[in-house]
Amino acid sequence: MSLESVRQYFAERAPEIPIIELNESTATVDLAARAHGVAPGQIAKTLSLKVRDRVILIVTGGDLRLDNRKLKATLGAKARMLTTDEVLNWTGHPPGGVCPFGLEQPLTVYCDISLKRFTEVLPAAGAIHSAVRISPQRMAELTDAEWVDVCQ
């Protein structure tokens, strides 16, 4: 179902962007980078967080970690990662397939500036074996994302 919501999302908003489906899992940064033949930083991982009473998504380079101090300064409060069940309920996507496209519920999306070092990144596409190739700028435009600096 999640992959289908992403298919519909792109069919309506960016039909020129194909969804890549592989036979192997791309559920982790290392698996995805190997499968797609790219650097781990080009894997755009989507993190699901709760800040006070809001759920947000932050898309970062796959080779980086969040910096809790920067995150708190940017968002105004401490954030916590969602549980597996919460991720599925809020995004409609399974862990390993979470992306800012075709969401179950509208969520605020942030893109870390680390993504700007690449001309093309690969976020998941709603399943552990799917992705899209997209420029960071186009991804931010499609998702109405705000650019932030929240990684180490």
C-alpha positions in Angstrom: 0.0 0.0 0.0 2.8 2.5 0.9 4.5 2.0 -2.4 1.2 2.6 -4.1 0.7 5.9 -2.3 4.2 7.0 -3.5 3.3 5.9 -7.1 0.2 8.0 -7.0 2.1 10.9 -5.5 4.6 11.0 -8.3 1.9 10.3 -11.0 0.1 13.5 -9.9 3.0 15.8 -9.1 6.1 14.6 -11.0 5.3 11.9 -13.6 8.7 12.3 -15.1 10.4 10.8 -12.0 10.3 7.0 -12.1 10.2 4.8 -9.1 13.1 2.3 -9.0 12.2 -1.1 -7.7 14.9 -3.6 -6.9 14.8 -7.3 -6.0 17.1 -6.7 -3.0 16.4 -4.8 0.2 17.5 -1.2 0.4 16.2 -0.8 4.0 19.5 0.5 5.4 21.9 3.2 4.1 24.7 0.7 3.4 22.3 -1.7 1.5 20.8 1.1 -0.5 24.2 2.6 -1.4 25.5 -0.7 -2.6 22.4 -1.6 -4.5 22.3 1.7 -6.3 26.1 2.1 -6.7 26.3 5.5 -5.0 28.0 7.0 -2.0 26.2 6.5 1.4 25.7 10.3 1.6 23.6 10.2 -1.5 21.0 8.0 0.3 18.5 10.5 1.6 17.3 8.9 4.8 14.0 10.2 6.2 13.9 10.4 10.0 10.5 10.5 11.8 10.5 12.6 14.9 8.2 14.0 17.5 8.8 17.5 18.8 6.4 18.5 21.6 3.0 17.5 20.1 4.1 17.6 16.4 5.4 14.8 14.2 7.9 16.0 11.6 10.2 14.4 9.0 13.8 15.3 8.5 15.6 14.1 5.4 19.4 13.9 5.7 22.4 12.6 4.0 22.8 8.9 4.8 26.3 9.3 6.1 25.4 11.8 8.8 23.8 11.8 12.2 21.5 14.4 13.8 23.2 16.9 16.1 20.8 17.1 19.1 21.9 20.6 20.0 21.4 22.0 16.5 18.1 20.1 16.3 16.8 21.6 19.6 18.0 25.1 18.6 16.3 24.8 15.2 13.0 23.3 16.4 12.7 25.0 19.8 12.5 21.8 21.8 14.0 18.3 22.2 13.0 15.7 19.6 12.5 12.0 20.0 12.5 9.3 17.3 9.1 7.7 16.6 8.6 4.0 17.4 8.1 1.6 14.6 4.3 1.6 15.1 4.2 5.4 15.2 6.2 5.6 12.0 3.8 3.4 10.2 0.7 5.2 11.6 1.9 8.7 10.8 3.7 8.2 7.5 2.0 5.1 6.1 5.5 3.8 5.2 7.4 0.9 6.9 10.8 1.5 8.5 13.3 1.3 5.7 10.8 2.7 3.2 10.0 6.0 4.9 10.1 8.9 2.6 8.5 12.4 2.4 6.3 11.4 -0.5 2.7 9.9 -0.4 2.3 10.3 3.3 -0.6 8.9 5.3 -1.0 12.3 7.0 0.4 15.7 6.1 3.6 16.3 7.9 6.1 19.1 8.0 9.2 18.1 6.1 12.7 19.5 6.7 15.7 18.8 4.5 19.2 19.1 6.0 21.6 21.2 4.0 24.0 18.2 3.8 21.9 17.0 0.9 22.9 20.1 -1.2 26.5 18.7 -1.7 25.0 16.2 -4.3 23.3 16.9 -7.6 21.2 13.7 -7.1 20.0 11.8 -4.0 18.0 8.6 -3.5 15.3 8.7 -0.9 13.2 5.6 -0.4 9.8 5.3 -2.1 7.5 3.7 0.4 9.0 0.2 0.5 12.3 -1.4 1.5 13.2 -2.2 -2.1 12.2 1.1 -3.8 13.7 4.6 -4.3 13.7 7.6 -6.6 16.6 9.5 -8.1 16.0 13.2 -7.6 17.8 16.4 -7.1 17.8 17.7 -3.5 16.2 20.9 -4.6 13.4 19.2 -6.5 12.7 16.9 -3.5 12.4 20.0 -1.3 10.1 21.7 -3.8 7.8 18.7 -4.1 7.5 18.3 -0.3 7.4 22.0 0.6 10.4 21.3 2.8 12.3 23.9 4.7 16.1 23.7 4.6 17.8 23.3 8.0 21.3 22.6 9.4 20.7 19.9 12.0 23.4 17.3 11.3 26.9 16.8 12.8 
